[in-house]
Each structure stands twice: as C-alpha cells, then as structure tokens.
Amino acid sequence: MPAPLWLFADQLGPHLLAGHEDREVLLVESGHALRRRPFHRQKLHLLLSGVRHLAAELGDRAVHVRTATYREALEQLGSPVVVHEPTSFAAADLVERLRKEGLVAEVLPTPAFALPRAEFDEWAGDRETFRMEDFYRAQRRRFEVLMDGDAPLGGSWNYDAENREPPPKGRRTLDVPPPWWPEEDDVDAAVRADLDAMDLPTVGRDGPRLFAVTAAEAQQALEHFVRERLPHFGPPEDAMLTDDWAMAHSLLSVPLNLALLHPLDVARAAEAAHRAGDVPLPSAEGFVRQVLGWREYVWQLYWRFGRGYARRNALRARTPLPEWWRDLDADAVTAACLRSALEGVRDRGWTHHIQRLMVLGNHALQRGYQPRELSDWFREAFVDGFEWVMPPNVIGMSQHADGGMLATKPYSSGGAYIRKMSDHCGDCAFDPRKRLGDDACPFTAGYWAWTHRHRDLLAGNHRTARAVASMDRLADLDAVLEQESARESF
C-alpha cells in the first residue's frame, strides 16, 4: 500500500490530491500550532472547518487526528508519509527534520502555484531587485493569459490608469451584486463549540463564516464573482466606502490561500468572461494581475529573499505596536479611515488591499512601527494571512524596510489621498486639509513628519524628491514636527 499523503491546513484543494487517489490522507489538528500565536478567532475557524470538511468528504480515506504536535500524529500513524512542499521556512524545516527521522518518506513539489520555483529562479537570474511588472508580463506570456499572439490583449499590459476611480459621490455603497456567502453547517457548529472550549489566545471577534473552505464552495464563489461582480471590479478597485467593506472585490484570497482554487483556473475564468464579452478588459486584467501577477510574485519572493528578509529594517523603525493596535481596539481610534480599517480586521479578519496598504500600512510607516512585528500582526490578524504572504507585502511593499528590493519607493501619503479615494473624511473629527491644530489629520501631519525624518532617502529618489522640496516650503514645519512628536491619539 502506498505511503499516506499528509496535507497541511493550507493544502486542501483537489490539485493537491490529484494523482494520489490510492493513498490515505493524513489531516492533523495540532494543538501547538493553534496556540503558538494569537490568531484571529475567525481564521482558526476557517482552518479547522476546512480540514474537517475535507476529512468528511474523503470518508474512509481520511486519517483525521487531533494531537499536541504534528510529530505525535506521524508517530501515531506508524508509517512514513509523503507531503507536498510546505508554504513556510518553519514548516519546511519541520518536514526536513521529520524526513531525517524516517517519518516523512518524500517531499513533493507543490502544485498549488502556477510557476514552479525552479522556473522563477531561471527567470530571476542574478537580479538583486525585482519589479512586479516584469514578472507579470513574463507570467502572461508563459501561460498565454490575456494574450493576442505575442502581444497583450487590447494592446496594453495593464489598465491601472482606468482602475483608479474614486468612489461614486453621494453613495454609501458601490451598488453591485453582493458576494457569494457560504452556509454554515454542523461542521461549523462543532468547530465553533470546540474553539470556545479550547480557550485559545485569539484576537478579533467571532462571526459567521464569510469565506469558502471546500473546493465546491470555492468554485461557487469563483463562478459567482466572475459572473456578477468582476464586470464592476476594475475602475473602483482602489476606492473605499465605510458602509461597503467588500466593494466589488472577489473575496477569493482565503480559498486561494487554502489551495482550494488553482491560480491558473482563476485567471483563465476571468479571461474567458472577457472574451465572451461579459467583462470589460480593465476589470479582467486588473484581477488577473492580482492573482497571476502579484500573488505569484509574493510567493516566489518569499523564498528568493530568504530567511533573513523579515528582519530587514532599512528605515530603522523601532516603535513597538501599540496595545490598541494589537487588541484591534477600533473604538479607541478617532480617525474615521483608520477606525474603519481596524473594525474590518476586528470583525472579519479582512480588509481589502488599499485599506491594508494606504491606511493600516501607511499609518504604521509614518509612525515607525517595527516592521517584523507588523508583518507578524498581519499574518495573525488576517484570515488570509500566511507566513509566505506577509513579508514581501509588509516588509517590502508596505514598509519599504527592504530598502527597495521590491518596490521603487515607499508608499506613504497624506490625508488628501484618503479624502480622494474614500468617503471617510466627511464625518471625521480630523480635517485632511489641515496639518496643524487639534483637528489636524494624523495622516497629513504624519506624512510631513515622516518625510522630514527620511528626507535624505526621499531626496535621492526621483519618485519622491518632489515631496522633500514641498516640505521645505512649509512655513509651519517646526510646529508640525513638534505636534507629531507629542501626538498620542489617532
């Protein structure tokens, strides 16, 4: 009888099982893994629900155990297992130790991503810095997605300029068809009861399950998004509305990161909808760029940049994460945009990419929060946050802590950007046009304080030099700096 296949909780999709139909499947709920970090309560629910639903689907093929550690589960099994390449350095180290001890017979390449790591290494060569646009174009060519022969479909590689519209004025929601929602079942009820009994060190609130945790659910969610919501996705994808947390986003990051969907299937579904005349090209391309471009890019760079990448701190940011941030205490926050984003994390473990980058990440960058602590927080507090996901996104893109290995400039902005791209500022106690005074926007004033702190770096970058020149013309700069050094509330 062939060796059993051991699947981690982020390896639940049919493409992980393909070719292993004659194997038993080991699924482990490790008490140590559940307790090692203060994960969001809803994240733990999704992981356990996914594992238990798959065990139920597999029936007698599944060996579903609850043990203190993964090692204990393998020792109880009594025979070596095969396992797909894990998704983190720590898990890869564990698997290697277990292999040396004879508990793992073979480590297989992961089928959960489009591009094999060896092909990325060949493409990357001896590069020291990486630009997503180069990788994205190579992906489109390699997999022939949204291509017209050797040229990009429609004549342009991306439609960023058409996908940056502010939210519609006077509307509190985007007014698009709602997302697909799962229906909880007895498995979810048992998961919720077990989590209550475990008394784990979680953050965030419990709530209804919002994301797919089975392959069938994930396929339904994908088909619904492509049919109902993708046509509306592109132009407002960077906009924020207080009363519309989902906007036209896909909500597929969880099933993708649980490997319930394959990224190529997702990208080709979007392409097929465009070619059928159902989805405008800017919306289809913007979504493909997220899935086949950025997500694959982050996966590859996690391994390429190596184990020490998460410790990078090029801007020497040393401020510990404040307790209100760690505790997701949105009620303690005055700034409407920051409060809304933190509420999203507290209530759902999810916000969309602009809230992550230009609100949460922007605030952290301006206040100098320690990058590795911030990366760990994103991993723990977000339901789609995994170890491979967050270092490139946070250390590189959001906090520029890698000194430019990933992005050409830091992503910091004042309140004017948030005012343009959201409805948050209308009812806010702070005024995005003010940098001084009790009602000075912490993003506007914070932007100038941050620019002053890093003026040498910014002056030497052609993309940010203008900000330094503008700062030098501020007559009240000294007062702004004094105010921000003493600011205690946001």
N, C-alpha and C positions, 0 to 999 in steps of 0.2 A: 504494500500500500504506500502511495507517495506521501512525503512529509506534509504535515498540515501547513496551511498558509496563515501566518499571523498578520492581521491587519490592525494598524493603529486607528484611533478615532477620527483622524482626518484622511482616511483611506477607504471610504465606504462605497465607492461607485462601482458600476458594472465593469468598467475598463480595468479596475484593479483585480477583478475576479476572472476576467476573460483568460482562457487557456488553463484555468485551474479547476475545471468543473469536477475533477475526480479527487480533489483534496478536501479534507475537513478544513474549516476556517476557525481560527482561534481569535476570539474577541475578548479583550480584558478591560475590566474596570479596576484601575489601580487606585487604591486609597491614597497612596503617597502622591500620585500625580494630581489628584483632585485637591489635595491640601497644600501643595507646595507654594502656591501663590494666592493672593486674594482676588480670584477671578470674579467676573460679573456673574451674578446668580443665573441670568438667562443664558449665558454662554455655557455653563455647566449643564443646564437643562438640554440645550441643543446637542451637546456632545453625547450625553447619556441617552437621550432619545434616539439619536442616530444609530448608536451602537445597538440598542435594544430592538429597534425596528428591523435592522439588518439581521440580527440573530433570529427574530421571529420569521422573517422571510426565508432564511436558509433552512430553518427547521432542524432536522437531524444532522445536517452537515455542520451546524454551528457548535463550537465548544465555547460557551459563554460563561466566563468565570469572573468573580469579584474577589480580589486578593489585595494584600497590602502593597505588593510591588509587582512589576512585570516579571522579574526573576522568579518569584514564587509561583506565578502562573505557569511559566515554562517548566519549572521543576515538577509541578503537579501533573502536567501533561505527559511527561515521561518520554517524549521523543523529540528529536530536533525538528525545527520548523524552518520554512523559507519565509522571507519577508521582503517587501519592497523597500527600496531606499527611503529612509525616513526624511522628514522635512526640516530637521534642525541639526546643528552640530551636536547638541547634547544627546539627542535621540540616536544619532549615528554612532556616537561614542559608546552608548549603552549597547547597541546592537553589535558593535565590534567586540566588546568585552564578552557578551554572551556567545558570540561566534567562537572566540578563543576557548571558551569553556565547554564547547560542544553542544550548547543549547540551540544555536542557530546554525543551520546547515548551509544556507546560501542567502546572499543579499542580491536581489534582482533590481535592475534599473526601474525607476518609477515611470509608469505610463500616464501619470496624472497631468503632465505638461506637454505642450506641443513640441518644443525644441529640446532634443537631448543635450545634456551638459557638454558632452564632447564636441558637438557641433557649435555650441556657443563659444567654447574655448578656441576652436579653429577660426571662427569669425572675429573674435576679440583680438587674437594675436598678442602683440606686446603692448597694447594700449594701456595707459595709466589713467586716463579719464574717459568717460563714456557719455554719449549723448543719446537719449532715447530715440530721437528722430531717425538716426542712422540705423539703429536696431529695428525700429518699427518698419522701415522701408524694406530691410532685409527679410523680415518676417512675412510681409505681404508678398514679396517675390517668392520666397521659399515655399510658401503654402498656397500661392496663387489665389489669394483672397482679395476681392475688390480690385482685380486687375483686368486690363484690356490688352492682352498680349504682354508686352514688356513694359507697358505704361500703366499708371494708376487710372482706375476707372474715373471718368469725369475730367481727367487731365490734371488733377491736383492730388497731392499726397495727403493733405489734411485740410479740414474746413474749420479750423479754430476761429477764424475771423467771423464766421457765421454762427458759431456756437457760444457766444459770449453775451447774449442779450440779457439785460436786467429783467427782473420780474415785471409782469404786467401791472401798470399803475391802477390803483383802486380795487385790486382783487386780493383777497386774503388767501386764496388757494390758486393753484395753477389751472384747475378745472379740466383735468384729464381723467380718463377712466382709472378707477382705483387699482391698486396692486392685487395680485392673486394672494389670498390668505389661506394658510393651512387650517385644517380642522383637527383639533386635539382629540386624542383617543385614550383608551385605557392605559396604553404605554406611557403617555404623557402624564396621566394622573398618578401612576406609580412612581415615575421619575420625580414629580413634584413632592410626593409624600416622602420619598427616600431622602431627597435633599433637605427637607425640613428636619428629618430625624438625624441627619449627619452633623448638623450644626457646623458647617464649613465656614472659613473666614472669607466670605464673599463681599462684594460691593454691589451697589445698584439694587434696584427693586425687581422682585419677581413680576411676571406679567404673562399674558397669553403668548404662546409660541407664534412668532411672526415669520419664520423662515422655514424653507423646505429642509427635511432631514432624511428623506428617502429618495431613491432615484426616480420613482414615479412622480412624487411631489415636485422634484426639481424640474422634470420635463414639463409638467403642467405649468410651473412658474415661468419657465423659459418661453413656452408657446404663448402664454397669456401676455407676457411682456412684449414679445416681438409683434404680436397681432394688435394689442390695444394701446401700448404705451411708447414703444420705440418710435412710432411716427412723430411723437411730440417731444422726444428726448433731447435732440441736439441743441437748438437755439438757447433754451433756458438752463442748460446743464450746470452752469456756474452760479445760478441765482439761488437766493434763499428767501423763504417765506415762513414767518413764525408759525402760522397755522397749517402748514403743509410740509411736514417733515420728509415725506417720501418724494415729493415733486414728481418728476417723470423717470426717476431712477429705477434700475432693474430689480434691486434687492436680491441679486443673484450672488453676491460676494460670499455669503455663507455656504450655499450648496457648491459653489466653485471651490472654496477652500476646504470643504469636506470631501472633495473629489467626487461629488455626485454627478457633476457635469464635466465634460471634457471641453477645454477652451476652444478647440477647433470646431467642435459641434456648435458651440455658442456663436462663434464668429460667422460660421457658414449659414446659420439660421438667419442672422441679421442680413448677410449678403443676399440670400435667397429672397428675403422680403423686399429688399430694394429692387432686385432685378425683376421681381413680379410687379413692380410699380406701386407697392403698398407703403414704402418707407422712403422719405427723401434721403438723398445721398449724404448730406451733412449729418443727419441723425445716425444713419447706419455706420458711416466712417468714424464718427466720434465714439460710438460704442465699441466698434472693433478695435479702435486704438486703446481703449481701456483694457480690453480682455487679451487681445493677441499682442498688443504693444506693451503697455505699462505693466500689467500683471506678470507677464512672462519675463520682462526686463528685470523686475524686482526679484523674482525667483532666481534668475541667473546671477545677479549681482550679489545676492546674499552669499552664495558660495564663492564667487570670484573674489569678493573683498575680504573674505576670511574671518577668522575668529576674533581678531582684534578690532574689527571695524566698529563694533558697538561701543568701544571705549574711546573713540575719537572725539575730540572736543576742541576743534580749531579756533573757536571763538572764546574759549576759556569761560564758558558759562558754568557757574558754581552754585547758583541759588537752588536750595532743596525745593521739591514740590511742596506747596503749602497744603495744610491739612484739609482745607475746604475743597481743594482740587482732588486730592486723593479720596476724600469721602464722597465726592460727587454732590457736594452741598450747593446745589444750584440756587437755593433760596437765600444763600448768603451773598449772591452776586447781584450787583446793580445794573451793570452794562447789559442791555437787552440782548445783544448778539451773543455775548459770552454765556449769559444765563440760558438762552435758548439751546445753545450747543451742549452745555453741561446737562441740561434737562434731558436732551436726547440720549446722552450716554447713560445717565441715571435710569431713565425709564425704559430704554430699549437696548442699550449697549451698542448703539449705532447712530452715526450721523453721516451725511454724505460728504464727498471729498472736499468741497470748498469749506465747509464748516471745520473739517479736520485741518486743512492747510492754512486757510486765511483767517480763521477765528481762533481755534484752540492752538494750532501751531504758531500762528502769528503772535498771540499773546505770550506763549512760552518763550519764543525767540526774543521778543522785546524785553521780557523780564529776566532773561538769562537763566531759565530753569536748566538743571543739569541734564544733558541730552540722554544719557543712558537711563536715568530714572524715568524720563519722559517716554522713551521707547518702551520700557517695561510696562509703564502705565497704559499705553495704548494697547499693548498686547493683552494685558489682563482685563481691561475695562471694556474692550470692544468685542462683540460676539464673532466678528470675522478676523480678529487679530491673532496671528500665529507667529512663532519665532522667526520664520523666514520673511514674513510680511513687513515687519516693523522697522528693522534697522535701515534698509535703504530709504523707506518712506520718511522716517523721522530723523535719523542721524544725517542722512544725505539731503533729501528734498526739503524737508520742513525746517530743520535747524542749521543747515549748512555746516554741520560740525565736522564734516569730512574735508573741509577746505576747498571744495569744488570738484571732487572726484566724480560726482553725479550731476550736479546742477551748475549752470554757469553763473548764477547769482543767488543771494539769499532772497527768500520770499517774505519780505516784511512790507507792510503798508499801513497807512494811517486810516482814520475813520472814513475818509472820502470814498475809499473803495467799498467799504461795507455799506455806506449810505447809497451808493450807486447800485449795488448788486443785491440789496435786500430791502425789506420793509421794517427792519429792526429799529432804525433810528427815530422813526416818527414818534413813538411813545417812550423813548428812552430818557432817563434823567440826565444823560450826558449829551452834549452837542458835538457832533463830529467836526463842525467847523471851528471849534474852539480848542486851543492848546493850553490855555491858562485860565485858572479860576476853578471854583467848586464844581462847575458843570463842564469842565474841560474833558473831552473824550479821552479815556486812557489809551486808546489806540492811536489817536492823533498825537497827543503829547508824548506817548511812549515811543512812537516812531522817531520823533526828533531826538529824544534822549538816546535811543538805540543807535541812530545814525551818528550822533556825536561820539558815542563810546567806540564805534568801529570806523571812524572817519578815514583812517589810513587805508584799511582794506577796501572800503567802498570807493574811495577816490581813485584807486588803482584799477578799478573795473569799469570799462566803458559803459556797461549797462547800468551802473549805479552812481557814476561820478556826478551826474546832474543833481542827485539828492544832496550830496555834500555841498555843492555850490548853492543850492536853495537854502540849506540850513545856515550857511554863512551869512545869508542876507537877513536872517531873523533878528529883529531888534530886541526881542524879549527872550532870547535863547537861555541866558543865565537864569532867568526866573523859571523857565520851563524845566531846566535841569534840576533846580533846587526843589521845585514842586514834585517832580517824579521820583527823586531820591527819597522823599518822605511819604510817598503815596502808600496807603495801607488798604484801601478798598477799591474794588473794581466793579 
